[in-house]
Amino acid sequence: MSKQIAARMLGDDYQALYFWLKVCEMFQPHNNIEKVGYEYDQIKAFDDVVVFYNEKVPDKSMTPIVADYFQLKFHVTNSEYFTYENLMDPKAINATSVSILQRIHNAQKEFTPTGEHIRFYIVTPWHPHPDDALKELISNEDGQIRLDKLSQGGPRSKFGKVREAWKDHLGVATDDELMTALKPVRFNLGTRTITELQAQLNESLLINGFKPISNTLSLIHI
């Protein structure tokens, strides 16, 4: 089996495990989940898994959230990192012309003009590069970009260079436009391995009265 095919199949497993974890959460009333979508094509850039809520749930700023959209990017190894620059590079998400940052901006403009009420999650085993400005911008509270931090300094400062690069890439003129585009973004970086996700799913299945996956079976197709 070629490495490309194996990686694709592992990516499918990664997505499926994440979907079933969210389905298990739906059976726990405190999560207020109405339904969970798989390959839900409402927002093409964030269609892997979608969670809709029965009642609006507040984010950390107490803004009511009606839905979360998850795009999962599996990588076989941790040989690469996310940086503020490769968020502008289509190749970082195996695309040819549109970067993840542009996809976020396009979705934000169409579905959440104020940047509120829905969230776009990037879920991946990759980490932010330890020497990159992006590492300082991602909140460990909820994965949001720390817009207050990004706003610091002039155009030539460390974060000013990030702002200017992202504005130029997205074709926006002001910092306010950039902050609105970034407001719904959440990063879930450095996620668990597929084996760990399977163990987590088994725990969730048991909690909800379902049959777990036997450890004599494997989701790994290599």
PyRosetta script that sets phi, psi and omega in degrees:
from pyrosetta import init, pose_from_sequence

init()
pose = pose_from_sequence("MSKQIAARMLGDDYQALYFWLKVCEMFQPHNNIEKVGYEYDQIKAFDDVVVFYNEKVPDKSMTPIVADYFQLKFHVTNSEYFTYENLMDPKAINATSVSILQRIHNAQKEFTPTGEHIRFYIVTPWHPHPDDALKELISNEDGQIRLDKLSQGGPRSKFGKVREAWKDHLGVATDDELMTALKPVRFNLGTRTITELQAQLNESLLINGFKPISNTLSLIHI")
pose.set_psi(1, 130.4)
pose.set_omega(1, -178.0)
pose.set_phi(2, -68.6)
pose.set_psi(2, 155.9)
pose.set_omega(2, 179.2)
pose.set_phi(3, -62.3)
pose.set_psi(3, -35.2)
pose.set_omega(3, -179.7)
pose.set_phi(4, -64.8)
pose.set_psi(4, -43.1)
pose.set_omega(4, 179.8)
pose.set_phi(5, -67.8)
pose.set_psi(5, -42.0)
pose.set_omega(5, 179.1)
pose.set_phi(6, -60.9)
pose.set_psi(6, -43.5)
pose.set_omega(6, -179.8)
pose.set_phi(7, -63.3)
pose.set_psi(7, -40.0)
pose.set_omega(7, 179.0)
pose.set_phi(8, -64.3)
pose.set_psi(8, -41.8)
pose.set_omega(8, -179.6)
pose.set_phi(9, -67.4)
pose.set_psi(9, -38.4)
pose.set_omega(9, 176.3)
pose.set_phi(10, -64.7)
pose.set_psi(10, -38.8)
pose.set_omega(10, 176.7)
pose.set_phi(11, -62.6)
pose.set_psi(11, -38.3)
pose.set_omega(11, 176.6)
pose.set_phi(12, -64.1)
pose.set_psi(12, -41.6)
pose.set_omega(12, 177.3)
pose.set_phi(13, -61.5)
pose.set_psi(13, -43.6)
pose.set_omega(13, -179.5)
pose.set_phi(14, -58.0)
pose.set_psi(14, -46.6)
pose.set_omega(14, 179.3)
pose.set_phi(15, -65.0)
pose.set_psi(15, -44.3)
pose.set_omega(15, -178.0)
pose.set_phi(16, -64.3)
pose.set_psi(16, -42.3)
pose.set_omega(16, 178.1)
pose.set_phi(17, -61.8)
pose.set_psi(17, -42.3)
pose.set_omega(17, 180.0)
pose.set_phi(18, -64.3)
pose.set_psi(18, -40.6)
pose.set_omega(18, 177.8)
pose.set_phi(19, -60.1)
pose.set_psi(19, -48.6)
pose.set_omega(19, -176.9)
pose.set_phi(20, -68.6)
pose.set_psi(20, -28.9)
pose.set_omega(20, 173.1)
pose.set_phi(21, -62.2)
pose.set_psi(21, -41.7)
pose.set_omega(21, 178.8)
pose.set_phi(22, -69.7)
pose.set_psi(22, -35.8)
pose.set_omega(22, 176.5)
pose.set_phi(23, -61.5)
pose.set_psi(23, -43.4)
pose.set_omega(23, 177.8)
pose.set_phi(24, -60.7)
pose.set_psi(24, -38.5)
pose.set_omega(24, 177.7)
pose.set_phi(25, -62.6)
pose.set_psi(25, -29.5)
pose.set_omega(25, -179.3)
pose.set_phi(26, -63.0)
pose.set_psi(26, -27.9)
pose.set_omega(26, -179.0)
pose.set_phi(27, -84.5)
pose.set_psi(27, 2.8)
pose.set_omega(27, 177.0)
pose.set_phi(28, -107.6)
pose.set_psi(28, 107.9)
pose.set_omega(28, -169.1)
pose.set_phi(29, -55.1)
pose.set_psi(29, -30.0)
pose.set_omega(29, -176.1)
pose.set_phi(30, -66.3)
pose.set_psi(30, -18.3)
pose.set_omega(30, -179.8)
pose.set_phi(31, -79.5)
pose.set_psi(31, -15.6)
pose.set_omega(31, 177.3)
pose.set_phi(32, 55.8)
pose.set_psi(32, 36.5)
pose.set_omega(32, -179.1)
pose.set_phi(33, -91.0)
pose.set_psi(33, 126.2)
pose.set_omega(33, 178.5)
pose.set_phi(34, -83.9)
pose.set_psi(34, -47.0)
pose.set_omega(34, -179.6)
pose.set_phi(35, -158.8)
pose.set_psi(35, 160.5)
pose.set_omega(35, 179.4)
pose.set_phi(36, -127.1)
pose.set_psi(36, 129.1)
pose.set_omega(36, -179.4)
pose.set_phi(37, -105.4)
pose.set_psi(37, 147.8)
pose.set_omega(37, 177.3)
pose.set_phi(38, -123.8)
pose.set_psi(38, 128.0)
pose.set_omega(38, -173.6)
pose.set_phi(39, 50.9)
pose.set_psi(39, 51.4)
pose.set_omega(39, -176.3)
pose.set_phi(40, -89.0)
pose.set_psi(40, 109.8)
pose.set_omega(40, -164.3)
pose.set_phi(41, -88.6)
pose.set_psi(41, 22.6)
pose.set_omega(41, 176.7)
pose.set_phi(42, -64.2)
pose.set_psi(42, -46.0)
pose.set_omega(42, 177.0)
pose.set_phi(43, -119.7)
pose.set_psi(43, 104.2)
pose.set_omega(43, -170.3)
pose.set_phi(44, -56.8)
pose.set_psi(44, -38.1)
pose.set_omega(44, -175.7)
pose.set_phi(45, -73.9)
pose.set_psi(45, -18.4)
pose.set_omega(45, -178.4)
pose.set_phi(46, -136.0)
pose.set_psi(46, 68.2)
pose.set_omega(46, -172.6)
pose.set_phi(47, -117.8)
pose.set_psi(47, 2.2)
pose.set_omega(47, -174.8)
pose.set_phi(48, -64.9)
pose.set_psi(48, -52.4)
pose.set_omega(48, 177.7)
pose.set_phi(49, -141.9)
pose.set_psi(49, 135.6)
pose.set_omega(49, 178.9)
pose.set_phi(50, -132.0)
pose.set_psi(50, 135.8)
pose.set_omega(50, 179.1)
pose.set_phi(51, -117.3)
pose.set_psi(51, 124.5)
pose.set_omega(51, 176.5)
pose.set_phi(52, -109.3)
pose.set_psi(52, 142.4)
pose.set_omega(52, -174.8)
pose.set_phi(53, -105.4)
pose.set_psi(53, 142.7)
pose.set_omega(53, 175.0)
pose.set_phi(54, -63.5)
pose.set_psi(54, -46.4)
pose.set_omega(54, 177.1)
pose.set_phi(55, -122.9)
pose.set_psi(55, 149.2)
pose.set_omega(55, 179.1)
pose.set_phi(56, -62.0)
pose.set_psi(56, 134.5)
pose.set_omega(56, 179.0)
pose.set_phi(57, -110.0)
pose.set_psi(57, 137.5)
pose.set_omega(57, -176.8)
pose.set_phi(58, -79.8)
pose.set_psi(58, 142.4)
pose.set_omega(58, 169.9)
pose.set_phi(59, -86.1)
pose.set_psi(59, -171.6)
pose.set_omega(59, -172.9)
pose.set_phi(60, -65.7)
pose.set_psi(60, -22.4)
pose.set_omega(60, 177.1)
pose.set_phi(61, -93.4)
pose.set_psi(61, 9.3)
pose.set_omega(61, 178.5)
pose.set_phi(62, 70.5)
pose.set_psi(62, 17.8)
pose.set_omega(62, 172.8)
pose.set_phi(63, -78.5)
pose.set_psi(63, 128.9)
pose.set_omega(63, -178.3)
pose.set_phi(64, -69.8)
pose.set_psi(64, 133.1)
pose.set_omega(64, -178.7)
pose.set_phi(65, -110.3)
pose.set_psi(65, 131.6)
pose.set_omega(65, 179.5)
pose.set_phi(66, -103.5)
pose.set_psi(66, -22.3)
pose.set_omega(66, -178.5)
pose.set_phi(67, -161.1)
pose.set_psi(67, 150.1)
pose.set_omega(67, 174.5)
pose.set_phi(68, -121.2)
pose.set_psi(68, 133.1)
pose.set_omega(68, -179.0)
pose.set_phi(69, -114.7)
pose.set_psi(69, 126.6)
pose.set_omega(69, -174.2)
pose.set_phi(70, -115.7)
pose.set_psi(70, 128.5)
pose.set_omega(70, 171.0)
pose.set_phi(71, -113.1)
pose.set_psi(71, 121.0)
pose.set_omega(71, -175.6)
pose.set_phi(72, -103.6)
pose.set_psi(72, 129.9)
pose.set_omega(72, 179.8)
pose.set_phi(73, -123.8)
pose.set_psi(73, 97.3)
pose.set_omega(73, -179.6)
pose.set_phi(74, -84.4)
pose.set_psi(74, 142.3)
pose.set_omega(74, 174.4)
pose.set_phi(75, -132.2)
pose.set_psi(75, 137.1)
pose.set_omega(75, -174.5)
pose.set_phi(76, -65.4)
pose.set_psi(76, -35.8)
pose.set_omega(76, 179.9)
pose.set_phi(77, -129.4)
pose.set_psi(77, 168.9)
pose.set_omega(77, 175.9)
pose.set_phi(78, -100.2)
pose.set_psi(78, 41.1)
pose.set_omega(78, -177.9)
pose.set_phi(79, -78.6)
pose.set_psi(79, -12.0)
pose.set_omega(79, -179.5)
pose.set_phi(80, -124.2)
pose.set_psi(80, 167.5)
pose.set_omega(80, 179.6)
pose.set_phi(81, -131.9)
pose.set_psi(81, 163.1)
pose.set_omega(81, 166.5)
pose.set_phi(82, -88.8)
pose.set_psi(82, 138.7)
pose.set_omega(82, 174.1)
pose.set_phi(83, -132.3)
pose.set_psi(83, 167.2)
pose.set_omega(83, 178.7)
pose.set_phi(84, -65.6)
pose.set_psi(84, -25.1)
pose.set_omega(84, -179.7)
pose.set_phi(85, -79.2)
pose.set_psi(85, -42.8)
pose.set_omega(85, -177.4)
pose.set_phi(86, -77.2)
pose.set_psi(86, -7.5)
pose.set_omega(86, 167.3)
pose.set_phi(87, -65.3)
pose.set_psi(87, -17.0)
pose.set_omega(87, 177.4)
pose.set_phi(88, -98.7)
pose.set_psi(88, 2.5)
pose.set_omega(88, -175.0)
pose.set_phi(89, -107.7)
pose.set_psi(89, 114.2)
pose.set_omega(89, 179.8)
pose.set_phi(90, -55.7)
pose.set_psi(90, -32.0)
pose.set_omega(90, -177.2)
pose.set_phi(91, -64.2)
pose.set_psi(91, -23.3)
pose.set_omega(91, -179.7)
pose.set_phi(92, -64.8)
pose.set_psi(92, -22.7)
pose.set_omega(92, 177.5)
pose.set_phi(93, -116.9)
pose.set_psi(93, 22.9)
pose.set_omega(93, 179.2)
pose.set_phi(94, 59.0)
pose.set_psi(94, 34.7)
pose.set_omega(94, 175.9)
pose.set_phi(95, -106.5)
pose.set_psi(95, 170.9)
pose.set_omega(95, -177.3)
pose.set_phi(96, -108.8)
pose.set_psi(96, -27.0)
pose.set_omega(96, -172.2)
pose.set_phi(97, -138.0)
pose.set_psi(97, -23.7)
pose.set_omega(97, -174.7)
pose.set_phi(98, -120.0)
pose.set_psi(98, 124.8)
pose.set_omega(98, -178.7)
pose.set_phi(99, -78.7)
pose.set_psi(99, 166.7)
pose.set_omega(99, 177.0)
pose.set_phi(100, -63.8)
pose.set_psi(100, -35.0)
pose.set_omega(100, 179.1)
pose.set_phi(101, -65.7)
pose.set_psi(101, -40.3)
pose.set_omega(101, 177.0)
pose.set_phi(102, -67.4)
pose.set_psi(102, -38.0)
pose.set_omega(102, 177.7)
pose.set_phi(103, -63.3)
pose.set_psi(103, -42.3)
pose.set_omega(103, 177.3)
pose.set_phi(104, -60.7)
pose.set_psi(104, -46.5)
pose.set_omega(104, -177.8)
pose.set_phi(105, -63.6)
pose.set_psi(105, -42.8)
pose.set_omega(105, 179.2)
pose.set_phi(106, -62.2)
pose.set_psi(106, -43.4)
pose.set_omega(106, 179.0)
pose.set_phi(107, -66.8)
pose.set_psi(107, -40.2)
pose.set_omega(107, -180.0)
pose.set_phi(108, -61.8)
pose.set_psi(108, -44.8)
pose.set_omega(108, -178.1)
pose.set_phi(109, -62.4)
pose.set_psi(109, -37.7)
pose.set_omega(109, -175.6)
pose.set_phi(110, -83.4)
pose.set_psi(110, -38.5)
pose.set_omega(110, -169.2)
pose.set_phi(111, -109.6)
pose.set_psi(111, -18.4)
pose.set_omega(111, 178.1)
pose.set_phi(112, -148.4)
pose.set_psi(112, 75.4)
pose.set_omega(112, -175.2)
pose.set_phi(113, -55.7)
pose.set_psi(113, -29.5)
pose.set_omega(113, 178.6)
pose.set_phi(114, -89.9)
pose.set_psi(114, -6.4)
pose.set_omega(114, -176.8)
pose.set_phi(115, 78.9)
pose.set_psi(115, 15.8)
pose.set_omega(115, -175.2)
pose.set_phi(116, -122.7)
pose.set_psi(116, 166.5)
pose.set_omega(116, 170.1)
pose.set_phi(117, 79.5)
pose.set_psi(117, -20.0)
pose.set_omega(117, 168.7)
pose.set_phi(118, -133.2)
pose.set_psi(118, 157.0)
pose.set_omega(118, -179.0)
pose.set_phi(119, -126.8)
pose.set_psi(119, 146.6)
pose.set_omega(119, 177.6)
pose.set_phi(120, -112.9)
pose.set_psi(120, 114.1)
pose.set_omega(120, -178.0)
pose.set_phi(121, -101.5)
pose.set_psi(121, 132.1)
pose.set_omega(121, 170.5)
pose.set_phi(122, -103.5)
pose.set_psi(122, 114.7)
pose.set_omega(122, -174.9)
pose.set_phi(123, -114.3)
pose.set_psi(123, 123.2)
pose.set_omega(123, -174.8)
pose.set_phi(124, -160.5)
pose.set_psi(124, 152.1)
pose.set_omega(124, 174.5)
pose.set_phi(125, -71.6)
pose.set_psi(125, -19.4)
pose.set_omega(125, -179.9)
pose.set_phi(126, -63.4)
pose.set_psi(126, 153.4)
pose.set_omega(126, 176.4)
pose.set_phi(127, -109.3)
pose.set_psi(127, 162.6)
pose.set_omega(127, 168.2)
pose.set_phi(128, -70.1)
pose.set_psi(128, 145.7)
pose.set_omega(128, -180.0)
pose.set_phi(129, -62.6)
pose.set_psi(129, 135.6)
pose.set_omega(129, -176.2)
pose.set_phi(130, -63.1)
pose.set_psi(130, -21.9)
pose.set_omega(130, -178.5)
pose.set_phi(131, -104.7)
pose.set_psi(131, 8.2)
pose.set_omega(131, -175.3)
pose.set_phi(132, -100.8)
pose.set_psi(132, 149.8)
pose.set_omega(132, -179.9)
pose.set_phi(133, -60.0)
pose.set_psi(133, -27.5)
pose.set_omega(133, -178.3)
pose.set_phi(134, -58.4)
pose.set_psi(134, -34.6)
pose.set_omega(134, -178.5)
pose.set_phi(135, -58.7)
pose.set_psi(135, -36.9)
pose.set_omega(135, -179.1)
pose.set_phi(136, -80.3)
pose.set_psi(136, -12.0)
pose.set_omega(136, -174.8)
pose.set_phi(137, -96.6)
pose.set_psi(137, -14.7)
pose.set_omega(137, -177.1)
pose.set_phi(138, -94.3)
pose.set_psi(138, 123.1)
pose.set_omega(138, -179.6)
pose.set_phi(139, -74.2)
pose.set_psi(139, 135.1)
pose.set_omega(139, 174.4)
pose.set_phi(140, -82.6)
pose.set_psi(140, -0.9)
pose.set_omega(140, 177.4)
pose.set_phi(141, -80.1)
pose.set_psi(141, -47.6)
pose.set_omega(141, -177.3)
pose.set_phi(142, -143.7)
pose.set_psi(142, 7.6)
pose.set_omega(142, 178.7)
pose.set_phi(143, 81.5)
pose.set_psi(143, 2.6)
pose.set_omega(143, -179.8)
pose.set_phi(144, -72.2)
pose.set_psi(144, 152.2)
pose.set_omega(144, 171.2)
pose.set_phi(145, -72.2)
pose.set_psi(145, 129.1)
pose.set_omega(145, -177.8)
pose.set_phi(146, -76.2)
pose.set_psi(146, 92.2)
pose.set_omega(146, -174.0)
pose.set_phi(147, -65.3)
pose.set_psi(147, -30.9)
pose.set_omega(147, 176.7)
pose.set_phi(148, -64.3)
pose.set_psi(148, -39.4)
pose.set_omega(148, 178.4)
pose.set_phi(149, -69.3)
pose.set_psi(149, -44.5)
pose.set_omega(149, 179.8)
pose.set_phi(150, -60.6)
pose.set_psi(150, -28.5)
pose.set_omega(150, -177.2)
pose.set_phi(151, -78.3)
pose.set_psi(151, -9.8)
pose.set_omega(151, -174.6)
pose.set_phi(152, -74.8)
pose.set_psi(152, 143.7)
pose.set_omega(152, 172.7)
pose.set_phi(153, 82.8)
pose.set_psi(153, 164.0)
pose.set_omega(153, 178.9)
pose.set_phi(154, -80.7)
pose.set_psi(154, -178.2)
pose.set_omega(154, -176.5)
pose.set_phi(155, -58.8)
pose.set_psi(155, -24.9)
pose.set_omega(155, -177.8)
pose.set_phi(156, -96.6)
pose.set_psi(156, -2.1)
pose.set_omega(156, 177.8)
pose.set_phi(157, -74.6)
pose.set_psi(157, 172.8)
pose.set_omega(157, -178.4)
pose.set_phi(158, -57.3)
pose.set_psi(158, -48.4)
pose.set_omega(158, -179.0)
pose.set_phi(159, -81.1)
pose.set_psi(159, -25.6)
pose.set_omega(159, 174.5)
pose.set_phi(160, -62.8)
pose.set_psi(160, -38.0)
pose.set_omega(160, 177.7)
pose.set_phi(161, -65.1)
pose.set_psi(161, -36.6)
pose.set_omega(161, 176.7)
pose.set_phi(162, -64.5)
pose.set_psi(162, -47.4)
pose.set_omega(162, 179.9)
pose.set_phi(163, -57.4)
pose.set_psi(163, -47.8)
pose.set_omega(163, -176.1)
pose.set_phi(164, -65.2)
pose.set_psi(164, -40.9)
pose.set_omega(164, 179.7)
pose.set_phi(165, -64.9)
pose.set_psi(165, -44.8)
pose.set_omega(165, -178.7)
pose.set_phi(166, -68.1)
pose.set_psi(166, -39.2)
pose.set_omega(166, 177.9)
pose.set_phi(167, -63.0)
pose.set_psi(167, -43.8)
pose.set_omega(167, 179.5)
pose.set_phi(168, -63.7)
pose.set_psi(168, -42.0)
pose.set_omega(168, -178.9)
pose.set_phi(169, -64.7)
pose.set_psi(169, -38.4)
pose.set_omega(169, -176.9)
pose.set_phi(170, -89.8)
pose.set_psi(170, -9.9)
pose.set_omega(170, 179.9)
pose.set_phi(171, 71.9)
pose.set_psi(171, 32.6)
pose.set_omega(171, 176.1)
pose.set_phi(172, -107.4)
pose.set_psi(172, 151.5)
pose.set_omega(172, -170.8)
pose.set_phi(173, -95.1)
pose.set_psi(173, -29.4)
pose.set_omega(173, -171.1)
pose.set_phi(174, -122.3)
pose.set_psi(174, 159.8)
pose.set_omega(174, 175.0)
pose.set_phi(175, -62.4)
pose.set_psi(175, -37.3)
pose.set_omega(175, -179.6)
pose.set_phi(176, -60.6)
pose.set_psi(176, -42.0)
pose.set_omega(176, 177.7)
pose.set_phi(177, -62.7)
pose.set_psi(177, -40.4)
pose.set_omega(177, 179.0)
pose.set_phi(178, -63.7)
pose.set_psi(178, -45.2)
pose.set_omega(178, -178.6)
pose.set_phi(179, -62.8)
pose.set_psi(179, -37.5)
pose.set_omega(179, 177.6)
pose.set_phi(180, -64.7)
pose.set_psi(180, -40.5)
pose.set_omega(180, 179.3)
pose.set_phi(181, -64.0)
pose.set_psi(181, -34.0)
pose.set_omega(181, -175.1)
pose.set_phi(182, -90.3)
pose.set_psi(182, -14.5)
pose.set_omega(182, -173.5)
pose.set_phi(183, -56.8)
pose.set_psi(183, -39.8)
pose.set_omega(183, -178.2)
pose.set_phi(184, -82.1)
pose.set_psi(184, -3.1)
pose.set_omega(184, -173.0)
pose.set_phi(185, -78.1)
pose.set_psi(185, 137.3)
pose.set_omega(185, 171.8)
pose.set_phi(186, -133.3)
pose.set_psi(186, 136.8)
pose.set_omega(186, 177.4)
pose.set_phi(187, -106.5)
pose.set_psi(187, 128.0)
pose.set_omega(187, 171.0)
pose.set_phi(188, -117.1)
pose.set_psi(188, 82.5)
pose.set_omega(188, -172.8)
pose.set_phi(189, -99.4)
pose.set_psi(189, 156.7)
pose.set_omega(189, 179.7)
pose.set_phi(190, 65.9)
pose.set_psi(190, 39.0)
pose.set_omega(190, -177.4)
pose.set_phi(191, -68.1)
pose.set_psi(191, 169.9)
pose.set_omega(191, -178.7)
pose.set_phi(192, -64.9)
pose.set_psi(192, 160.5)
pose.set_omega(192, 174.4)
pose.set_phi(193, -69.2)
pose.set_psi(193, 166.5)
pose.set_omega(193, 178.1)
pose.set_phi(194, -60.6)
pose.set_psi(194, -40.7)
pose.set_omega(194, 178.4)
pose.set_phi(195, -61.6)
pose.set_psi(195, -42.1)
pose.set_omega(195, 179.0)
pose.set_phi(196, -68.2)
pose.set_psi(196, -37.0)
pose.set_omega(196, 177.0)
pose.set_phi(197, -64.6)
pose.set_psi(197, -38.3)
pose.set_omega(197, 178.1)
pose.set_phi(198, -63.9)
pose.set_psi(198, -40.8)
pose.set_omega(198, 177.7)
pose.set_phi(199, -64.2)
pose.set_psi(199, -40.6)
pose.set_omega(199, 178.0)
pose.set_phi(200, -64.3)
pose.set_psi(200, -40.0)
pose.set_omega(200, 178.5)
pose.set_phi(201, -64.0)
pose.set_psi(201, -41.5)
pose.set_omega(201, 178.8)
pose.set_phi(202, -59.7)
pose.set_psi(202, -40.6)
pose.set_omega(202, 176.9)
pose.set_phi(203, -62.0)
pose.set_psi(203, -43.1)
pose.set_omega(203, -179.7)
pose.set_phi(204, -66.7)
pose.set_psi(204, -39.2)
pose.set_omega(204, 178.0)
pose.set_phi(205, -62.0)
pose.set_psi(205, -44.8)
pose.set_omega(205, 179.3)
pose.set_phi(206, -62.5)
pose.set_psi(206, -44.5)
pose.set_omega(206, -179.3)
pose.set_phi(207, -58.4)
pose.set_psi(207, -36.1)
pose.set_omega(207, -175.5)
pose.set_phi(208, -95.5)
pose.set_psi(208, 9.1)
pose.set_omega(208, 174.6)
pose.set_phi(209, 82.6)
pose.set_psi(209, 19.5)
pose.set_omega(209, 178.9)
pose.set_phi(210, -105.3)
pose.set_psi(210, 164.6)
pose.set_omega(210, -178.9)
pose.set_phi(211, -80.1)
pose.set_psi(211, 125.9)
pose.set_omega(211, 178.4)
pose.set_phi(212, -73.7)
pose.set_psi(212, 166.9)
pose.set_omega(212, 178.1)
pose.set_phi(213, -81.7)
pose.set_psi(213, 124.9)
pose.set_omega(213, -178.8)
pose.set_phi(214, -61.7)
pose.set_psi(214, 142.0)
pose.set_omega(214, 177.7)
pose.set_phi(215, -75.6)
pose.set_psi(215, 1.6)
pose.set_omega(215, 171.6)
pose.set_phi(216, -85.1)
pose.set_psi(216, -8.2)
pose.set_omega(216, 177.7)
pose.set_phi(217, -107.9)
pose.set_psi(217, 163.3)
pose.set_omega(217, 178.6)
pose.set_phi(218, -140.7)
pose.set_psi(218, 143.0)
pose.set_omega(218, 173.4)
pose.set_phi(219, -87.1)
pose.set_psi(219, -9.6)
pose.set_omega(219, -175.8)
pose.set_phi(220, -83.4)
pose.set_psi(220, 125.6)
pose.set_omega(220, -171.0)
pose.set_phi(221, -101.0)
pose.set_psi(221, 31.8)
pose.set_omega(221, 179.1)
pose.set_phi(222, -126.9)
pose.dump_pdb("model.pdb")
